Amino acid sequence: MAGETPVAFLGAGLMGAPMAARLIDASFPVRVWNRTEEKAKALAEKGAKFCSNAGEAVHGAKFVCVCLTDARAIESVIFGEVVKHLMQGAIIIDFSTIGVDAARDFAARVSAADVAWLDCPVSGGVAGATAGSLSIFAGGDASALEQAQPLLDCVAVRVTHLGDAGAGQAAKLCNQLIVSTSLIAIAEALALAGNLGVDAERLVGALAGGFADSKPLQIFGPRMAQASDPGPKVAEIATMTKDVEAIAQTAAALPITTPLLDRVRSLYARAFQAGLGQDDLPALIRLYRDNLVQDFP
């Protein structure tokens, strides 16, 4: 498939840029657009075609990859500028995390133009996007997913079809509940260790291979344990806060009580209110180092 049909990639942020680069390296003819043009132009230097507007990027493209901030941004771009330029039979692959209702709504709206919508949120972070080792939670038409598989294989080692439109987003919300909770637990455990006189950096290594071990611990634990975070940036606290809010809103409409989620949601809100929103996820340790939870109810 590579080299046959133009692939549009809308969004060249922390996750979008390395994913688009994987497609370029696989010889897909990628057209890239981003609100901040400099990020798109950086991909043009790798071999993509830079497009000054999203409509130009999607014109004649069989596949339209989307990796934008949230549902509001996607609605503005897709239904404000892109939809009138889409070819019949095009397949939109949304790698963003936007929630179940938005995915179902967008899928229904583009279907009127004979366009398929695949909600394909990812897990694995920037490192996974760079290495092509992401996990993809897919929702939407099975035939459209089959057509998109060669493209998805460039960015992921696992693609799981979980059902109709919205199913991928539902799985991603479950994923984010586990990840967001784990990050808070890691920060709290390391803060506890420090107060008990245990070297937090050595503790992270000691936990390796045991039941407390996890990808979040391996990636973020060493960075939380240091006096200052060495980077590189993986995801802003504001982004995770957005995801946690989406989980809470979705759960609120269901016959389920989520006491852990409620607590985690409050802690992310506290971090955001304390001005940590633009910081990378390891900054969650500051909730404890800076006594931001001292009067937490």
N, C-alpha and C positions, 0 to 999 in steps of 0.2 A: 504493500500500500504506500510506503514511503516514496515520495517523489511524484505521486500521481495527482493528488488533489490538495489544494491549499488548505492549510489548517490555521484558523484564527486563534490567537491567544490574547484574551483580554484580562490584563492585570499582571504586573511584573514586580510584585512586592517580594517579601521575604520568602514566600513559598512559590509564587508564580514564576519568578525569574529562573530558579534552578529547574523547575519542571519544564518550562519552555526550552531551556538550554538542552535538556535531555532529548526533546523532540528534534531540535536542530541537529544535534550530534547523530541522531538516527536518520538523518537525511529527509525529514519531513519538510516541505516548503512552508515554513511558519511565517505568518504575518502577525506582528505584535503591536498592541496598543496599550497605553497606560496613561492615566490622568497626568502623572508627572512624566513628561516626555523623556527626561534624561535616563530613566530606568529602562524605557523601551529602546532608546538609542543604544544602550549598552548591549542589548541583545542583538541589535542590528549589526554590531561589530562582530558578533559570533556567526552571523549568516542569516538572521531573520530579516524580513522586510519590514521596515519601520512604517507605521501608518499614523497619520496625524489625527485620525478620528476612527471611532469604532465601526462606523458604517463601511468605511473603506476596507477595514480589516476583514469583515465577514462576507463581503460581496463575493459570491461564487465559491465560498468555502463549504465543504461538506461537513467538517467538524468545527465547532466553535467552543473552545475551552474558556472557561470563566473562572477566575480566581480573584474575587473582590472581597471587600471588607465585610459586608453584611447584606441582608435582603433589600434594604433601602437603596444601596448603591447598585445592586444588580437590577432592580426594577427600573431605576433611573436610566441605566445604560441600555438594557435590553429592550425595554418597551418605550424608551424615549427616542432612541436613535437606531438601534440595531434591527429591530423586528422587520422593518420595511425593506431591509437589504438582504434578508435571509433567502437562500434558495429553497425551493421545495425539496423535501427529503433531507434537509440539513439536520444534524444532530448536535444539540447543545449539551456539553459536558460541564456540569457545574461542580468544581472542586471546593467551593466555599462552604462554610458552615452557616446555614440560614434558617434552620428550623423546618419542622415537618409541614406546617400549614403553608408557608411560603413556597416550598418546593411543589406541593400539590397544586397550588394556585398557578404558579408559573407554567407548570407542565400543561395544565388545562388550557391556558391562554395561548401558548405557542402551537398547540395541536390544531387550532383553527387555521393555521397557516401551513399545515402539513409538515410541521417541524417536531422532532422528538426531543424530549428533555430527560436527561439522565442526571439525577442527583448523585454525585460521586465524591462526597467529602472524604478527606484523607486523614491518616494518622501516621506519624513518624518524624514530624518536624523538619527543619531545614536540612539536617544531615540526611534524613531519608529521602527528601526531595532531590538533593544533590547526587546521592548514590543510586537513585532509582529503586529504592527499597521500601517505598510507602505501602501501607495497607489502604485499600479503597473499599468503602461501604457503598454499594450501588443500589439505587432504586430506579425503576422505570421499565420500559419495554425490553424484554429479553432479546429480541431481534436487533434493536438499536445497540444494545450493549455488546452483542456479538460483533457487530460491524466496527465498534469502537475498540475492541479488544487489542488489536495490534498497537494502537496508540497508547492505550493504558498500560500495556506491557513494558513500555519504555520508562514509565515513572513508578511502577509498583511491582512488588513481588507477590502480592495477594490482592485479588479482586473478588469480592463476595457479593453475589446478587441476592438481595434480601427481600425483594418483592416489588410492588408497584411504586409509583412516584411517591416520594416522602419516606420510603423505608430506609434508604441510605442515611437520610438526615436523622431518623429515629435512632439508628445504630450509633451515629456520631455523637448524639446527645448522651447516650449511655456511656460511650467512651470518655467523653469529657467529664461526666460525673465522677468516674473513677480517677481520671488524671487530676482534675482540680482538687479532689479530696486528698489524693496521695501527696500532692505538693504541699498542702497545708500540714499534713501529718509529718512529712519529712522536716519541714521548717520547725515545727513544734518539738519534734524529737531531738533535733540538733540543738535547739535552744535549751532544752531540758538537760542534754548532755553537758553543755557548757556550764550550766549552773551546778551540776554535780561534780564538776572538776574533771570531766572526761574530754579529751581532745576530739573535737567534732570531726576533723579530717581523718583521724585514725578510726573513728567509729564507722564512718562510711565504708572504709575498706573491710572492717571487721564484719559488717553485715552482708558482704558479698557472698552469694551462694546459699544464704539462709532464706527462711520464709519471708523476711522483711525486704529481700532484694527485689528490685524492679528496674525497668528502664528509666523511669523518672528519678529513682535514687541514683542510678549510675551516671545519668547525665547532669542532674541538677544538684545532687547531694554535695559533690566536691566543690561546686561553685558557691553553694550556700555556706559551706564550712569555712570559706576564706573570708578574710576581713573585707576585701573588696572583690566584686565579681569580675573575673577576667574576660567574660564574654566567650564567643560571639553571641549576638542577640538571636534568640530562638523565637520568642513570641512575647508580645507585650502583655502586661497584666490587664490592660484595658480589653484586650481581645478575649482573654479567658473570662473576664468579668461579664462580657457580652454573652459568651456561651453559657455561663452559669445562669444568667438571667433568662436565656431562652429555655434552658432545662426547667427552671422554676415555673415559667409561664405555661409550658407544655404540661407539666405535672399537675398544675393547679386545675386543669380541666378534666383530670382523670380521677377515678375512685381509688386513689392511693395517697397515703400519708408519707411525707419525705422529711423526717426530722433531721437527718444528717445533711441533706441538701440545704435545708433552711439555715443550718448553722454555717455551712461552707459559704453560702450566698452572702451572709452577713459579714464574714471575714473578708471576702473579696471586695465587698462594698466599702469596708473600712480601709482597706489598702488603697482603693481608688480615691476615696475621699481624702486620704492622707497625702495625695499627690504622687502616688507611685504608678499611676496608670500607664505612663509611657516607658516605665522601666521593664526590663526583662523579668521573666518569671522567678529567677533566684532571689529577686528583691523581696519576695514574700517573707524571707527571714527577718526583714526589718520590722514586721509586725511585732516580733518578740524582742529584737535587739533595741528597738526604739520605744519599747513599752506602749505600742499603739493598741494593745489589747488589755492594758492594765485595768480599765474600767468596763471591759466587755461584759455585757449582761449574761 
